[in-house]
Structure formats: structure tokens, C-alpha cells
């Protein structure tokens, strides 16, 4: 199985809109998934600029799936679906 890539947007908008809380993923993911998942930060995923009026920041990408209004729980659910745990 190929590693699942989790990219957390740490751009200003996402960080201010709750992305700071997603730093917790750096502790949770290695413990829960081992080396199956790789977490990285991204200066900006550019997703809020697509339609600023309806921005749903913070954003996280789990492989190619965009998680809007991301929370730790939503990101873990997306990973579980990719792995086949749910």
C-alpha cells in the first residue's frame, strides 16, 4: 500500500480559521497509523482563493480529497476511509 499523503494548509487564512488546531495531527497520526500516513504542512493550498466569498478554511488534502472546514476528527475520518477502516 502506498503512503497516504496528508497536506495541512498553514497559510494565513487557514491558520487563523482553525488550522492551528490541526497541529495535533502531527502527534496523533504516527501513533494511530504508523508509517502508512505522511503529514506535511503546505504554505498554501490555494483553495480559499478559488472562491473567497464562500471559503471553507481551514483546508487539508488527504491524497487528492479536499477536506474543507477541517477538524482533527474530519481528517482522521478521511484517512480511515482511504485505509478502509470505515
Secondary structure as the mmCIF struct_conf table of DSSP 4:
data_model
#
loop_
_struct_conf.conf_type_id
_struct_conf.id
_struct_conf.beg_label_comp_id
_struct_conf.beg_label_asym_id
_struct_conf.beg_label_seq_id
_struct_conf.end_label_comp_id
_struct_conf.end_label_asym_id
_struct_conf.end_label_seq_id
HELX_LH_PP_P HELX_LH_PP_P1 UNK A 2 UNK A 3
STRN STRN1 UNK A 4 UNK A 9
BEND BEND1 UNK A 11 UNK A 11
HELX_RH_AL_P HELX_RH_AL_P1 UNK A 12 UNK A 16
TURN_TY1_P TURN_TY1_P1 UNK A 17 UNK A 18
HELX_RH_3T_P HELX_RH_3T_P1 UNK A 19 UNK A 24
HELX_RH_AL_P HELX_RH_AL_P2 UNK A 25 UNK A 33
HELX_RH_3T_P HELX_RH_3T_P2 UNK A 34 UNK A 36
STRN STRN2 UNK A 37 UNK A 42
BEND BEND2 UNK A 43 UNK A 43
BEND BEND3 UNK A 46 UNK A 46
TURN_TY1_P TURN_TY1_P2 UNK A 48 UNK A 50
BEND BEND4 UNK A 51 UNK A 51
HELX_RH_3T_P HELX_RH_3T_P3 UNK A 52 UNK A 54
BEND BEND5 UNK A 58 UNK A 58
STRN STRN3 UNK A 60 UNK A 62
TURN_TY1_P TURN_TY1_P3 UNK A 63 UNK A 64
STRN STRN4 UNK A 65 UNK A 67
BEND BEND6 UNK A 68 UNK A 69
HELX_RH_AL_P HELX_RH_AL_P3 UNK A 72 UNK A 83
TURN_TY1_P TURN_TY1_P4 UNK A 84 UNK A 84
#
